[in-house]
Amino acid sequence: MGNSYNWSMEATALEIVKDLKDKGFETYFAGGTVRDILLQQTPKDYDIVTSAKPEEIEDILEHTIPIGKKFGVILAVRNGHNFEVATFRSDAAYSDGRRPDAVYFTDPKEDALRRDFTINGMFYDPFEKKVLDFVGGKQDLEDKILRFIGDPHERIVEDNLRLLRAVRFKNSLGLEYALGVPEAIKNNAKLITNVSAERIHDELTKILVSSGRGQAIREMSEAGILQIILPEVEALKGVKQPELYHHEGDVFEHTLMALDTLGNPSKELAWAVLLHDIGKPETYSVSDRIRFNSHASVGADIAVKIGKRLNFSNEMISNIHWLIAHHMMFGGFEKMKKTRQAHWFHQPLFDELLELLRADALGTKPKDLGLYNKLKKLSTEKEVLLPKPEPLLTGKEIMDKFGIQEGPKVGEILDQVHHAQMEEKIKTKEEAIEFVKNYLGNKL
């Protein structure tokens, strides 16, 4: 099943199930693991449920961490893999819209009934090759239906993140909503304000790196969720583009089309494509035609604000900022000096930037991959790829010497130093420090 890493994970999961079964406890794979097995996909992780109580799980398994012991969840660590092992449980009320106030240890059927969607509510015995399905999940999976277990409104009120999880599963798996689900999502959209920035960030990233991402964003907009969590993306609606170059419609439509051209993007690339034109509403002007002067740099700064609001890591913020800030630089690339071209080819995110160019082009009508194809070819020509010089300064040295905080500014300065090296304007650390002093002085 899958590559050697996932095979090792599966084999280890089977060992844990066997260990618990051998001690007389009813034990199964659960949730998304079962869904993926039925879809003949390699599970990304293996969740395990058992009749063993948390203390019994800790006694039987060697290396455990009590990550959610009061909720019946123990993390088992074995062979370099982590597995959530949970006791069958039923939940009390959810007063915070995230976690139950208390849990009661129970049996498989009660445990299934507390879960979110029928397709995530099944159990699987990997030794008997038997599915336990108390909620009709197998049939819904075959019929390609996303159905809440029980009342959709109640399930959403219990855990407000289910608003986004519903959109993700429906679109990434190519399902249709069961009757009443779209209305429940729309009627409860405002509850997304109760969800932490970290959980929203995590769920949005899963949406953006999955198939069906464009339609998922559209559905969040139609439900009223997008204007709450990403008002900057909602603001792309109705922003006209020059018809000569953009027959596809407004900036919102262009963005969704660009998103749908992605295959299996990194999270940075997916976010950069979503936000690449986020500066257009602010820079819209009409002269000889519609123009968006400096929209790349303006958009990059807006992306930083979004990243901070959603608690992205500093590295992720810097990478997304760099991609958006430079996504319009390719226009004059072929006319650049070889040293300047090589400077760009040396950038760690150059391949991602090239893919952003491709998505931007394919998200436009008429499509034109001419520039992308030329640059792809150019990047493979050895005479362009001049040797990359050893860095004269590190990011930490720049932060320490010039009192600059970690973020996109540090990357910008490193870019400038690297380019000056390529041009042989500076050759020593001392010259690099002097160069940065002058650069920062000119930027004030």
N, C-alpha and C positions, 0 to 999 in steps of 0.2 A: 504494500500500500504506500505509494509515493516514494520519495527519495530515502536514503539511508537514515537521515536525521529523524524523519517522521516515523520510519519503521521502528527505530529505536524507541521513540516516544510511545508508539502503539504497544510494542513488546513490553515496555515498562509498565504501562497502564494495565495490561493483562496480568502482569505479575501482582500488582496491587489488588486488583479484583480477586485474584486467586487467593491471596493471603487472607483477605477478609472472609471469603467464602469458606475457606478451610477451617476458620474459627466458628463457622456456623451462622454467619450473618448473610442475609439477603443483600446482594450487591450487584449494581448494574452501571453501564454507561448511561449518561443522561443528556437531555436538552439538545444543544446544537451538535454535539458529537453524534447523536443518533440520526438527526436530520441529515448531516453530511454523509454518514454511512449509507443511508437509504438513497441519497442522490449519487452514490458511487463517487464521492469526492473524499480526498484525504482530509480528515478533521484537523483544524488548526490547533486544537487542544482537546484533551480528553477529560471531561467532567465525570465524576463518579459519585453515585448515591448508594447509601447503605443503611441497613437497620442498626448498625453499630452506633452507639452513642459517642460523642466527641472524645470522652476519656478512654473509651475502648479503642477507638481509632488510634489514639496516641500510644496506647499500650502495644498494639499489634504492629504498627508501622514504625520503622526505626527513626527516620528524620522527619519531624513534623513541626509546623509553625501554627500557633492558634490564631490565625488571621481574623476569624469571625466566630470564635468558639461559642459565644452566647447565642449566635444564630445557627449553630450546628455545623459550622464550616471550618474544616482543618486543611491546611496546605501540606501536602505530602511532597517531599523532595527526594528524588531517587534518580540515579544515573544522569544527573545534570538537568533533569526535567522537573517541572512543577505541576502538580495536579490538585485541583480542589476536590476534596472528599467531604461530602455533606451527608448528614443524617436525614432520613425521611422526615419531613416536617410539615406543619400547617401553620399559617401566619395569623397573628392577631391583627388589629387595625394598623393602618399606616398613617400616623398623624403628621409626619413630616414630608409625605409625598416621595419618600425614597426607601426607607427601611421599615419593616414591621416593628411595632412597639414591643412585641414578644413573639416567641415561637413555641410550638408544642410538637414534640417528637411523635411521629405517627407512622402511617404505612404508605406504600407506593401510590395508591389511588389518591389519598388526601394530598400527597406531595405534588402529584400531577395537576390537581385542580387549582393549586395556588399559583401556577406558572402563567406566563404572559400569553403565548400563542400556542395553538394546538400543534403546530409543526415543531415547537420547542418543548412539548410536554410529554414526549415519549421516553421510554427506557429500553435498554437493549442488553440482553445477556450474551456476551461475546463467546461463551463456551457452548451454550445451547443454541446459539444463533437465533434467538427468539426476541421479538419485539413485544413489549408491554405497552399497550395503547388504550388508555382509559378516556381519551378526549377526542378521538377521531382524527388525530394528526396525520396518520398514514394516508387516509383517504383525501384529506385536504391537500397534502403534498402532491398526491397523484393528480388531483383536480386543479392544482396550482391556485389554491385559495389561501389567503392570509386571514385567519379568524382568531379573535381573542377567545380565550377560555372564559366562558361566562359572559357577563355584561361588559361591553367595551368601555363604557363610561367608568364603571367601578375599577376596572383594571388600570385605566389611565390615571385615575385619582389616587390609586395606591402608589404608583411609581410614575411620576410625571415624565421621566425620560422615555417611557414607552411611546410617547408622541413621535419621537425621532426613530426609535427602534422599529416602529410599524412602517414608517416610510422606507427605512433601509432594507428591511427584509422583503417588503413588497417589490421593490425595484431591483435589488441585487439578485433576487431569485426569479424574477420575471413572473410574479404572482398577480392576482387580482384581489381587491379587498372583498371580504364577505359583506353581506348586507348590513348597513348601519355603521360600519367602521369609518368611512370618510366623514360622516356627520359627527361621530364621537371625537375624531381628531380635531375637526374645525371648531366644534363647540367648546373644546377644552384647551385650545391653542395657548391661551394666556397663562396656563399653568406651567409653561416652559420657563417662566421667570423664576420658578422655585428651584430649578435645577442648577447645580454648581457649574461654573465656567469650565472646570476640568472635565466633567462628564459630557457637557455639550461639545467641547473640543474633540474629545475622544470619539463620540458618535458621529460628528460631522466628518471627521477624518476617515472613519470607516466607510461612510457614504461616498466620499470623494475618491477613494481608491478602489471602489467596487464598480461593477457594470451597472448601467441604469442611472448613473449619477446625475445626468442632465434632467431627466424626468423627475428624479427625487427632489432636486432643487425647485423645479416648477411646482411640484405638489406641495412643498413647504410654503411656497409663496401663495398658492391658492388657498391653503388652509389658514393663512395668517400667522404662521410661525416664523417665516423668513424675516418679516419686517421687525420682529422682536429681537431675534438673535443675530441677524446680519442685515441691518437696515441699509448699509452701504450697497449691498448686492440688490436689494429690492429697489433702490434708487436708480438702478440701471434701466429699469422699465421706462419706456417712452423717450429715452435719449436717442434722438435720430443720428444717423451716420450718413456720410456722403453717398448718395445712391450710385454714383459712378463706380465706387469700389465695394459697396456693401448692399447687395440685393436681398440679403437674408433678413433685414429688418433692424430693429433697435439694438442697443448694446447688450441688453439682457438676452435676446435671442442669439446673438453672436456668441456670447459667453457660454450658453448652454450647448450650442453646436460644437464649440471648441472643446468643451469638457468631454463630449461624447466621442471625440476622435481618439481619446487616450486609451491605451491598452491596459497595462498594469503599471501605472505610474508610481513613483515615490510619493510620499505624503507632501514633500515640499513642492514637487512639480504640480501635483493636483491642486494644491492651494494656490499656487502661483497662476495657474490657468484660470481658476475661479475669480481671482482678484486682479488679473493682468490689466483690465481696463477700468478698474475701480476709480481711477482719477478722471475719467471722461466727463461725468456730470459737472464736476467742479471747473473743468477747463473748456467747456463747450463754448464755442464762438462761431460767428458767421461772418466771413469777409467775401472772398471770391467763391468760397464754398464753406461747408461746415468744417471746422478745424478743432483739434484738441491739443493745442500747443503745450508741451511739457507734461502731458498726461502720465507718462511713464514715471517720472520722478515724483509727481504729486501722488500718484497711485501707490508707489512704493512706501511713501510716508504714511498713507492711510492704512496700508497693510500692516505696518508696524503697530499702529494703534489697535487694530483688530486683534493682532497677535497677542498684545499685552492684555487686552480685555479678556481673551479666551485662555490666558495663561499658557501660551506656547513657550517652549524653551528659548533662551536667548539665541542659541545656534539656529533653531528653526526660523525664528524671526529674521535673523541676518540673512539666511539663505533665500527666504521668500522675497525679502526686500531687494536683494541683489538681482534675482531673476526678473522681477517686475521692473526695476530701475533700468535694466539693460535690454529689455525685450524689443526695443525699437532701434538698437544700434546696428543691426545687420545691413541696413540700407546702403551704407557706403563701404561695406566690408571689403569688397573686391578691389577697391581703389586704395586701400590702406597699404602702407609699407609692410614688407615681410616681417619686420620686427614687431610691428603693431599687431599684425595678424597672429603671430606666434604668442604674443602676450595674451590674447584672448584664448587661443588653443590651450594654454597652460592653466587656465582657470579651472579649479576643481569642479565647478558646476557648468562647464561649457556644454557638455552633452545634454544636460537638462535644459539649458537655454536654447539649444538647437531644437529640442523637442517642443519647447514652448512656441518657437517660431512655426514649427510644423502644425501644431494644434491651432494656432492663430490663423494660419493660412487655410487649413481645412475647415475652419469654422466660418469661413467667408464665402459668399457667392458673388462673382465666380471664384472658384478655387484656383489658386496658383502656387504650385510647389516649385516653381522654377528656381527661386533664390535658395530655398531649402536644399534642393538637390545639388546646386552648385557648391554650396557651403559644405555639404556632407562630403562631396568629392574632394573639395579643397582641403578639408581636415585630414584626409588620408594621404595627401601628397607629402612625401618626406622632406622636400626642399623647404617647405613652409615651416615644418616643425623644428625650429631652431632649439638647441639644448636649453633646458630650463635652468636658470642660474640658482645657486644656493641662496636662500633668503638672507638678507642682511639684517633684518629685524623680525622679531616675532610679535604676535598680537599682544602678548603679555608685556613685552618691553615697551611697546607703544602706549599701552594703558598706564604703565608705571612711570615712564619718563614724561608723558604729556598730560597725565591726569584725566584720561578719557575713559569713560565707563564702557563696559562690554556691550557690544551692539554693532549695528551696520556701519557706524562711523569707522570702527577699527578696520573692517574689511575694505572700506573705501580707501583708507590710507595705505594698507598693504598692497592694494591694486596699483596705486600711484607709484609706490616704491618699486614694485616689480617692473612696471612699464619703464621707469627711469633706468633700471638695470638693463633691460632689453635694449634700450637706446644707448647704453654705455655712458650715460650721463653721470652715474655714480658707480663706484666700485668697492667702497669700504663702508664699514658700519658707521664711522664718523661722518662720512659724506651723506649716508642715508639719514642720520639724525638731523643734520643741517638741512637736508632736503625737506624733511617733514616739518621742521620749524618754519621754513619759508612757505610751504604749502598751507599750513595752518594759518600763518600770518595773512596770506592772500585770501583765505576763506573768511576772515573776520569782517 
